[in-house]
């Protein structure tokens, strides 16, 4: 009888042990799947193009993991270059990062279309944010009857906005020179060149579209061909929108692009459209290749007919 009880007890212990082992394996596999999903997943949100204030607009967020899924999302919401230009669709799809399997798309045309469809809405949204800043400054200035006030009399939001654009003077006119858009044709052309149409290591590893430099090792990617005496890294970003925002701020604040900003101001003052083909002439400092780089931008812009994007009404006010 005692032997039977011992045998029964051991059998129960064995079954319970096997149950815990199976549960542990199940938890481990689930955790591994979650970990792998989070490391390769791409979040996206559907943004209403017609809404001016993108900071308060609610949008749907979902997740995918592959380039083909991105293409399917664009088709599902009827987004294309034509619909964007003709306002047939008000849905902008904003993806968080670049698909790891982008180069598995065999068709070069298909890859280019995916690149444009992904980057174009992000540039558009980030430019609209700048227009919101610009409009807020102009509205406050108009309410003040165009008077000039020392910075100490500025409202808090205006002071914070000036710091955002690295501006320390009191002239609102000069501040507005910085708070302005970069034409879609120009930003998209630079994105294509700097990222190799979406093939660059920096874009794939760090959402770095425009190849901006940093000396912060923790927030940068070391170039493979960097010389021994060079210390720079290519800045990485949490998402594609952050990368575009950083690029626009660079153009709007860095002293290397002062001539571009002055030319943009002249176009504004003369009531002319902000054309990428004109402003590209002032980007020789963006690359060590100087005017050859400018030539490449303009050729790419013309070859791909990117100038059509500079007529988008939502960015012409």
C-alpha angles and dihedrals in degrees: 000000000000091000090053092052092049091049091048092048092050091049091053091048090050093051093047091048091051090049092053091046091052091047091050092050090048092051091048093051091047091050091048091051091049091047093049092045094051093048094052103027123110119210120210137182132202110233126194107235093204095061114095100196105063093172094070100030114112117226137183116255125203140155138240134162111204139064093236089055089054090053090050091052091054090050093046092056094038094241119160138136090265094050090047093052096042097042090235090137125038092192118106116188113213114194121197100216147357122279114251091218096052093121091054087075100098098197113083090201091053091050092050092049091050090049093051094043091051101043100036098066091047093053089046093052094046090049090051089054088056090050088053090055090047094048092050091053093047093048092052092045092050091049087054090054091245093294120154117239130190113248090251088068095048119112114254095253091055092049090051091047092053090052089050088059094042091246123148104169129094101234111107089195091061091045090055089056086068098038100072140101132268109229114257092235092056098043092046092048092051091046090054094048097043094046098037089241091307098317101103122118091227093058092047096045102035112012086250106156102166104037096241116180129235135173092211105107093196092057099038145073118231113236112235093222097045113136119243094249093051121093104182128116132196108255116243126208139208091236144354094263091057090052093052092045091053091050092051092049090050092054091045099048113022116101090227089073100045091114091053091053092048091051090049089052091052091052090051093048091050093049092243128143118263100246123190091212090063099041093046088074089073098055100085090114093059092078138028086237090071113188093006086064090050089050091053092050093051093046092050090047092052097041092053095037092235090156088084089073092064089070094063104131095214090067099042100080 
